[in-house]
């Protein structure tokens, strides 16, 4: 396997790790701000962060599949 393919796989893995961290951060925002006075806005902010994390994860999975297809085919 050539070096540039290894680098691309590493970048895809790094973006996957970032997506998981963003999802956990959004979950943390959602849970920790439930007891605050601005509860509705805070919940919406946490949910929005988690939605972006899911979008990033879907893109990462699609990129990984595309890379695998392009390398094998």
N, CA, C and O of each residue as an XYZ file, in Angstrom:
292
protein
N       0.848     -1.165      0.000
C       0.000      0.000      0.000
C       0.900      1.237      0.000
O       1.881      1.306      0.740
N       0.557      2.187     -0.822
C       1.417      3.358     -0.944
C       1.168      4.350      0.198
O       0.171      4.274      0.916
N       2.100      5.266      0.332
C       2.072      6.212      1.442
C       0.863      7.142      1.390
O       0.264      7.431      2.425
N       0.500      7.609      0.206
C      -0.627      8.545      0.132
C      -1.947      7.871      0.500
O      -2.839      8.533      1.030
N      -2.092      6.593      0.238
C      -3.306      5.876      0.632
C      -3.358      5.744      2.158
O      -4.419      5.896      2.763
N      -2.219      5.462      2.765
C      -2.154      5.354      4.221
C      -2.490      6.701      4.869
O      -3.187      6.749      5.883
N      -2.000      7.778      4.290
C      -2.283      9.116      4.820
C      -3.772      9.435      4.713
O      -4.353      9.986      5.648
N      -4.392      9.095      3.587
C      -5.819      9.367      3.403
C      -6.648      8.557      4.394
O      -7.591      9.079      4.988
N      -6.294      7.270      4.576
C      -7.004      6.462      5.568
C      -6.826      7.040      6.969
O      -7.761      7.016      7.770
N      -5.656      7.552      7.270
C      -5.417      8.177      8.564
C      -6.270      9.415      8.755
O      -6.798      9.651      9.842
N      -6.406     10.210      7.698
C      -7.254     11.407      7.780
C      -8.723     11.042      7.975
O      -9.432     11.688      8.747
N      -9.173     10.008      7.274
C     -10.559      9.569      7.440
C     -10.787      9.086      8.867
O     -11.819      9.385      9.468
N      -9.832      8.343      9.410
C      -9.941      7.900     10.794
C      -9.930      9.054     11.779
O     -10.655      9.036     12.773
N      -9.108     10.054     11.506
C      -9.059     11.230     12.384
C     -10.384     11.982     12.351
O     -10.865     12.428     13.393
N     -10.981     12.128     11.169
C     -12.283     12.785     11.085
C     -13.353     11.970     11.797
O     -14.273     12.537     12.387
N     -13.244     10.654     11.749
C     -14.180      9.808     12.499
C     -14.046     10.021     13.987
O     -15.048     10.105     14.697
N     -12.817     10.111     14.471
C     -12.593     10.363     15.899
C     -13.122     11.739     16.294
O     -13.699     11.899     17.370
N     -12.929     12.723     15.434
C     -13.448     14.070     15.704
C     -14.977     14.045     15.756
O     -15.580     14.708     16.600
N     -15.599     13.289     14.864
C     -17.066     13.198     14.859
C     -17.574     12.588     16.161
O     -18.584     13.039     16.701
N     -16.894     11.579     16.665
C     -17.302     10.970     17.929
C     -17.137     11.955     19.073
O     -18.003     12.045     19.944
N     -16.035     12.694     19.082
C     -15.821     13.687     20.146
C     -16.863     14.795     20.086
O     -17.343     15.245     21.127
N     -17.221     15.243     18.888
C     -18.250     16.283     18.748
C     -19.591     15.756     19.245
O     -20.337     16.484     19.900
N     -19.905     14.498     18.939
C     -21.149     13.909     19.418
C     -21.199     13.828     20.927
O     -22.227     14.122     21.537
N     -20.089     13.429     21.533
C     -20.030     13.370     22.992
C     -20.123     14.764     23.614
O     -20.747     14.950     24.659
N     -19.497     15.730     22.960
C     -19.581     17.109     23.444
C     -21.030     17.607     23.392
O     -21.504     18.235     24.339
N     -21.729     17.329     22.294
C     -23.135     17.725     22.186
C     -23.992     17.044     23.236
O     -24.892     17.665     23.802
N     -23.721     15.769     23.503
C     -24.455     15.051     24.544
C     -24.186     15.668     25.912
O     -25.090     15.795     26.738
N     -22.929     16.050     26.137
C     -22.563     16.699     27.392
C     -23.300     18.034     27.549
O     -23.812     18.338     28.626
N     -23.352     18.816     26.493
C     -24.078     20.092     26.527
C     -25.551     19.837     26.822
O     -26.159     20.546     27.624
N     -26.117     18.838     26.184
C     -27.535     18.516     26.370
C     -27.823     18.132     27.822
O     -28.788     18.617     28.412
N     -26.996     17.271     28.393
C     -27.239     16.772     29.747
C     -26.936     17.830     30.813
O     -27.728     18.020     31.736
N     -25.807     18.514     30.692
C     -25.411     19.437     31.758
C     -26.275     20.688     31.825
O     -26.351     21.318     32.880
N     -26.916     21.058     30.749
C     -27.720     22.284     30.752
C     -29.214     22.026     30.945
O     -30.025     22.939     30.785
N     -29.581     20.797     31.286
C     -31.002     20.518     31.480
C     -31.568     21.241     32.688
O     -32.735     21.630     32.673
N     -30.776     21.432     33.730
C     -31.275     22.056     34.939
C     -31.167     23.564     34.964
O     -31.511     24.186     35.969
N     -30.702     24.164     33.894
C     -30.530     25.613     33.882
C     -31.838     26.318     33.550
O     -32.821     25.694     33.151
N     -31.821     27.615     33.724
C     -33.010     28.411     33.453
C     -33.330     28.457     31.959
O     -34.497     28.491     31.567
N     -32.275     28.459     31.121
C     -32.471     28.505     29.666
C     -32.554     27.084     29.108
O     -31.873     26.767     28.133
N     -33.354     26.250     29.694
C     -33.358     24.831     29.387
C     -33.695     24.524     27.926
O     -33.027     23.693     27.311
N     -34.699     25.164     27.364
C     -35.136     24.839     26.005
C     -34.058     25.201     24.989
O     -33.756     24.405     24.100
N     -33.474     26.394     25.111
C     -32.440     26.810     24.163
C     -31.213     25.918     24.275
O     -30.586     25.587     23.269
N     -30.872     25.532     25.491
C     -29.694     24.701     25.699
C     -29.899     23.308     25.135
O     -28.991     22.727     24.541
N     -31.107     22.773     25.326
C     -31.387     21.458     24.750
C     -31.275     21.507     23.245
O     -30.707     20.603     22.631
N     -31.813     22.556     22.642
C     -31.751     22.686     21.189
C     -30.310     22.798     20.709
O     -29.953     22.242     19.670
N     -29.487     23.513     21.461
C     -28.076     23.645     21.087
C     -27.373     22.295     21.145
O     -26.613     21.959     20.237
N     -27.609     21.522     22.185
C     -27.008     20.197     22.305
C     -27.469     19.261     21.206
O     -26.671     18.507     20.650
N     -28.762     19.308     20.891
C     -29.286     18.466     19.812
C     -28.699     18.845     18.462
O     -28.406     17.973     17.643
N     -28.527     20.140     18.224
C     -27.940     20.587     16.963
C     -26.497     20.114     16.821
O     -26.080     19.709     15.736
N     -25.743     20.163     17.899
C     -24.360     19.683     17.874
C     -24.334     18.188     17.577
O     -23.511     17.725     16.788
N     -25.230     17.434     18.205
C     -25.272     15.988     17.962
C     -25.708     15.671     16.534
O     -25.235     14.698     15.947
N     -26.599     16.479     15.971
C     -27.007     16.269     14.582
C     -25.832     16.477     13.630
O     -25.661     15.718     12.677
N     -25.027     17.499     13.885
C     -23.853     17.721     13.051
C     -22.864     16.570     13.183
O     -22.216     16.189     12.208
N     -22.748     16.017     14.383
C     -21.857     14.875     14.584
C     -22.321     13.682     13.750
O     -21.497     12.981     13.162
N     -23.616     13.451     13.694
C     -24.144     12.345     12.894
C     -23.876     12.590     11.413
O     -23.519     11.663     10.686
N     -24.043     13.821     10.966
C     -23.766     14.151      9.558
C     -22.292     13.887      9.241
O     -21.972     13.319      8.197
N     -21.404     14.296     10.135
C     -19.968     14.070      9.923
C     -19.671     12.576      9.884
O     -18.884     12.126      9.051
N     -20.287     11.802     10.771
C     -20.056     10.352     10.782
C     -20.526      9.696      9.490
O     -19.849      8.813      8.964
N     -21.676     10.115      8.974
C     -22.171      9.559      7.713
C     -21.204      9.879      6.583
O     -20.904      9.012      5.762
N     -20.720     11.093      6.532
C     -19.763     11.477      5.490
C     -18.482     10.667      5.612
O     -17.919     10.250      4.600
N     -18.013     10.439      6.828
C     -16.789      9.659      7.036
C     -16.987      8.223      6.575
O     -16.106      7.655      5.930
N     -18.127      7.631      6.895
C     -18.386      6.254      6.466
C     -18.481      6.173      4.945
O     -17.962      5.234      4.341
N     -19.132      7.134      4.331
C     -19.210      7.156      2.865
C     -17.829      7.331      2.235
O     -17.521      6.685      1.234
N     -16.999      8.195      2.811
C     -15.637      8.369      2.293
C     -14.818      7.094      2.432
O     -14.076      6.729      1.521
N     -14.950      6.416      3.565
C     -14.203      5.177      3.769
C     -14.640      4.120      2.757
O     -13.804      3.405      2.205
N     -15.933      4.022      2.517
C     -16.427      3.073      1.516
C     -15.971      3.428      0.119
O     -15.598      2.546     -0.655
N     -15.994      4.704     -0.214
C     -15.534      5.144     -1.534
C     -14.048      4.859     -1.718
O     -13.626      4.411     -2.784
N     -13.262      5.117     -0.689
C     -11.831      4.830     -0.777
C     -11.575      3.349     -0.984
O     -10.756      2.958     -1.816
N     -12.280      2.530     -0.221
C     -12.107      1.086     -0.357
C     -12.481      0.629     -1.757
O     -11.786     -0.198     -2.348
N     -13.583      1.167     -2.298
C     -14.010      0.815     -3.650
C     -12.980      1.244     -4.688
O     -12.655      0.483     -5.600
N     -12.472      2.459     -4.548
C     -11.501      2.964     -5.517
C     -10.161      2.210     -5.461
O      -9.507      2.010     -6.485
N      -9.774      1.805     -4.275
C      -8.496      1.099     -4.141
C      -8.607     -0.308     -4.681
O      -7.683     -0.781     -5.343
N      -9.717     -1.000     -4.417
C      -9.866     -2.375     -4.873
C     -10.235     -2.455     -6.346
O      -9.895     -3.426     -7.021
N     -10.922     -1.448     -6.842
C     -11.428     -1.526     -8.212
C     -10.595     -0.850     -9.182
O     -10.914     -0.844    -10.372
